[in-house]
């Protein structure tokens, strides 16, 4: 297939490209930066910003499938920043797909589009979008997801959205480095009672799920116009898992803690102060972060299993072994 991967220089994007190349697809990559690792894989690379509607139109030309993984993640920043990158750029990609008669679009969404700060214990895709938003990232991702799914069936285009939760593994430049950095600075605190369960997904499984969904995404199939939670299929205790990652890096476990109520109040106070003062740096605590760290959020992935045969090929234990090889201070 002729395949476009947006956000190809990112964590998930690079694994997507590698798996597509390995099976013989012809790949075009779009990234905002320059990535020598992509250029070494004999793929077509385009550097640019998908907020540019003309660029989005050009890169969709001649494609059979588009994987739209480009986004900006985070818990702090302006509405315009998140909306322009996560929502408007997605609308530009959809417009490019429709204009050039692309057959399939797989959108990388997030389970946070359904998260309003409450526990999510094994919920499935029938759970509605959040009724309140604790930060701009999930709100703008929800708007983008809704636009992608509503576009399925228009002008020969079929679409679906995947919601991978807490993507982790070697080469991560976001989740795990932030976690380790906070731990090294002595800023990491357990929030809540430490009993909350969370889902996560090893990065190679997340990439493989995108390919499986694309292969099953045909006009008239169950996959058309649907969203899917994807994970390892086995929730873990959030703080035990965090401590295990810290251990791989030779760091001590988290010992200090805050109640959820205290963390929520600190987060609300810091959000107000940062907005009032016009500070652009990220607060150490926000209401969204407090909720993510204290509440359970794990999901029923039966729909993905049924509709396109998703099954994690790399176990959590194996994934942790591979991560250990990268994080271990001894290099073992």
C-alpha positions in Angstrom: 0.0 0.0 0.0 0.9 3.6 -0.4 0.8 4.9 3.2 1.1 8.3 4.9 2.2 8.5 8.5 1.8 11.9 10.2 3.8 12.5 13.4 6.3 9.9 12.0 9.1 11.4 14.1 7.2 10.8 17.3 7.4 7.8 19.6 4.5 5.8 18.2 5.0 7.2 14.7 8.4 5.8 14.3 7.3 2.3 15.3 4.4 2.6 12.8 6.8 3.4 10.0 9.2 0.6 11.0 6.3 -2.0 10.9 4.9 -0.7 7.6 8.4 -0.8 6.0 9.0 -4.3 7.3 5.9 -5.6 5.6 6.7 -3.9 2.3 4.4 -0.8 2.2 5.6 2.4 0.5 5.7 5.0 3.2 5.5 8.8 3.2 6.3 10.5 6.5 5.3 13.9 7.7 7.0 15.5 10.8 7.6 19.0 12.0 11.3 18.2 12.6 14.1 16.5 10.8 14.7 12.8 11.8 17.7 11.0 10.4 16.4 7.7 11.7 13.4 8.1 9.3 15.6 9.1 6.4 17.7 6.0 6.8 14.7 3.7 6.3 14.2 4.5 2.6 11.0 6.3 3.1 9.8 9.6 1.7 10.1 12.3 4.3 8.3 15.6 4.3 9.0 18.3 6.9 6.2 20.7 7.7 3.3 21.7 9.9 -0.1 20.2 9.2 -1.8 23.3 10.4 -1.0 24.4 6.9 -4.0 23.2 4.9 -2.1 23.3 1.7 0.6 21.0 3.0 -2.0 18.6 4.4 -3.6 18.5 0.9 -0.3 17.8 -0.8 0.8 15.0 1.4 -2.4 13.1 1.1 -2.1 12.9 -2.7 -1.7 9.4 -4.0 -2.1 7.6 -0.7 -4.2 4.5 -0.1 -4.1 4.8 3.7 -3.4 7.6 6.2 -2.3 7.0 9.8 -2.8 10.3 11.6 -0.7 10.1 14.7 0.5 13.7 14.8 -0.6 15.6 17.9 0.6 17.7 20.8 0.2 16.1 24.2 0.4 17.7 27.7 -1.6 19.0 30.6 -0.9 22.8 30.3 -0.9 25.4 27.6 -3.2 27.7 25.6 -6.4 26.6 23.9 -5.2 27.9 20.6 -2.1 25.8 20.7 -3.9 22.5 21.4 -6.9 23.3 19.2 -4.8 24.3 16.1 -2.5 21.2 16.3 -4.9 18.5 17.5 -8.2 19.6 16.0 -7.6 21.9 13.0 -4.7 19.9 11.7 -6.9 16.8 11.8 -9.6 18.6 9.9 -6.9 19.5 7.3 -5.9 15.8 7.0 -9.5 14.7 6.6 -10.0 17.3 3.9 -6.9 16.1 2.1 -8.2 12.5 2.3 -11.5 13.4 0.8 -10.0 15.6 -1.9 -7.6 12.9 -3.1 -9.9 9.9 -2.6 -7.8 8.2 0.1 -9.6 5.0 1.0 -8.7 4.6 4.7 -7.9 6.9 7.6 -6.8 5.6 11.0 -6.7 8.3 13.7 -4.7 8.0 16.9 -7.0 9.2 19.6 -6.8 8.9 23.4 -8.9 7.3 26.2 -8.8 10.7 27.9 -11.5 11.9 25.5 -13.9 10.1 27.9 -12.2 11.1 31.2 -13.8 13.6 33.4 -11.8 13.0 36.6 -13.9 10.0 37.8 -12.8 6.3 38.1 -13.1 4.3 34.9 -13.3 0.6 35.9 -13.3 -1.6 32.8 -15.5 0.8 30.7 -16.1 0.1 27.0 -16.7 2.3 24.0 -20.3 2.9 25.0 -19.0 5.4 27.6 -19.7 9.0 26.4 -17.3 11.7 25.8 -16.5 13.7 28.9 -19.0 16.2 30.1 -16.3 18.4 31.7 -12.7 18.9 30.6 -9.8 19.3 33.0 -7.3 20.4 30.4 -7.3 21.2 26.7 -5.6 18.1 25.4 -8.5 15.6 25.8 -11.0 18.2 24.7 -9.2 19.0 21.4 -8.6 15.3 20.8 -12.3 14.5 21.3 -13.3 17.2 18.8 -10.8 15.7 16.3 -12.0 12.1 16.9 -15.6 13.1 16.4 -14.7 14.8 13.1 -12.8 11.8 11.9 -15.5 9.3 12.7 -18.3 11.6 11.2 -16.3 11.6 8.0 -16.5 7.8 7.5 -18.5 6.9 4.4 -18.0 10.3 2.7 -16.6 10.2 -0.9 -15.3 6.6 -0.5 -13.3 7.3 2.7 -13.7 5.0 5.7 -12.3 5.9 9.1 -11.7 4.6 12.6 -10.0 5.8 15.8 -7.8 4.0 18.2 -7.4 5.0 21.8 -4.1 3.6 23.2 -3.6 4.3 26.9 -0.2 5.2 28.3 2.1 4.1 25.5 5.5 3.0 26.8 8.6 1.2 25.8 12.2 1.9 24.5 12.8 5.2 22.8 10.0 7.0 24.7 10.8 10.7 24.8 7.7 11.8 26.8 6.1 9.7 29.5 9.0 7.8 31.1 11.6 10.6 30.8 9.3 12.9 32.6 8.6 10.4 35.3 12.3 9.7 35.8 13.2 13.4 35.8 10.6 14.2 38.5 11.9 11.3 40.6 15.5 12.5 40.3 14.5 16.0 41.3 12.6 14.6 44.4 9.3 16.0 43.0 7.4 12.7 42.6 4.5 12.1 45.0 2.0 9.3 45.2 -1.4 10.8 44.8 -4.4 9.0 46.5 -4.4 5.7 48.4 -2.1 3.9 45.9 -4.7 1.3 45.0 -5.8 2.6 41.6 -5.5 0.4 38.5 -4.5 1.7 35.1 -4.2 0.3 31.6 -1.2 0.8 29.5 0.2 -0.5 26.2 3.6 -1.5 24.9 4.5 0.7 21.9 5.0 -2.2 19.4 1.6 -3.5 20.3 0.1 -0.1 19.8 1.7 0.2 16.4 0.6 -3.3 15.4 -3.0 -2.5 16.4 -3.0 0.4 14.0 -2.0 -1.9 11.1 -4.6 -4.5 12.1 -7.3 -1.8 12.2 -6.3 -0.5 8.8 -6.3 -3.9 7.2 -9.8 -4.6 8.5 -11.1 -1.1 7.6 -13.1 -1.8 4.5 -16.3 -0.3 3.3 -19.2 -2.1 5.0 -17.0 -3.6 7.8 -17.6 -3.3 11.5 -14.6 -1.1 11.9 -16.0 1.8 9.9 -16.7 4.9 11.9 -15.8 3.3 15.2 -13.5 4.1 18.1 -11.5 1.5 20.0 -9.8 1.3 23.3 -6.5 -0.7 23.0 -4.2 -1.7 25.8 -2.2 -4.7 27.2 -5.6 -6.1 28.3 -4.4 -6.5 31.9 -4.5 -3.4 34.2 -1.7 -2.9 36.7 -1.5 -1.1 40.0 -0.4 2.4 38.9 2.1 3.0 41.7 3.6 -0.5 41.7 4.2 -0.1 38.0 5.8 3.4 38.5 8.0 2.0 41.2 9.0 -0.9 38.9 10.1 1.6 36.2 12.0 3.6 38.8 13.8 0.5 39.9 14.9 -0.3 36.3 16.6 3.1 36.3 18.2 2.5 39.7 16.0 5.0 41.5 14.2 4.4 44.8 10.5 3.9 45.0 8.0 6.7 45.7 7.7 7.2 49.4 6.0 10.5 49.9 2.3 10.9 49.2 -0.6 13.3 49.0 -4.3 12.6 49.4 -6.3 13.1 46.2 -8.3 16.0 47.8 -5.1 17.8 48.7 -3.5 17.3 45.3 -6.8 18.5 43.6 -6.8 21.7 45.8 -3.1 22.3 45.1 -3.7 21.7 41.4 -6.7 24.1 41.3 -4.7 26.8 43.2 -1.7 26.5 40.9 -3.8 26.6 37.7 -5.4 29.9 39.0 -2.0 31.4 39.9 -0.3 30.5 36.6 -3.2 31.9 34.6 -3.3 35.1 36.7 0.5 35.6 36.4 0.6 34.6 32.8 3.2 31.9 33.4 3.6 29.6 30.5 5.6 26.8 32.2 3.8 23.8 33.4 2.5 23.7 37.0 3.9 20.8 39.1 0.3 19.8 39.8 -3.1 20.3 38.0 -6.5 18.9 38.6 -6.1 16.7 35.5 -2.8 15.3 36.8 -4.1 14.7 40.3 -7.1 12.8 38.8 -4.9 10.7 36.4 -2.5 9.8 39.3 -5.2 8.9 41.8 -8.1 7.4 39.9 -8.5 4.1 38.2 -8.7 4.1 34.4 -8.8 0.8 32.6 -10.8 -0.4 29.7 -12.6 -3.3 28.0 -10.8 -4.0 24.7 -13.2 -6.7 23.6 -14.5 -4.6 20.6 -10.9 -4.4 19.2 -10.5 -8.1 19.7 -13.8 -8.9 17.9 -13.6 -6.4 15.1 -10.0 -6.6 13.9 -8.4 -9.4 16.0 -6.3 -7.2 18.3 -4.2 -9.2 20.7 -1.1 -7.9 22.4 1.8 -9.9 20.9 4.4 -8.6 23.4 3.5 -9.3 27.0 4.0 -6.7 29.7 6.8 -8.8 31.3 8.6 -9.0 28.0 8.1 -5.3 27.4 9.6 -4.4 30.8 12.6 -6.6 30.0 13.2 -4.6 26.8 12.7 -1.3 28.7 15.2 -2.5 31.3 17.9 -2.9 28.7 17.5 0.8 27.9 17.0 2.2 31.4 19.4 0.1 33.5 22.3 2.1 34.9 24.6 -1.0 34.3 23.4 -1.4 30.7 22.3 -5.0 31.4 
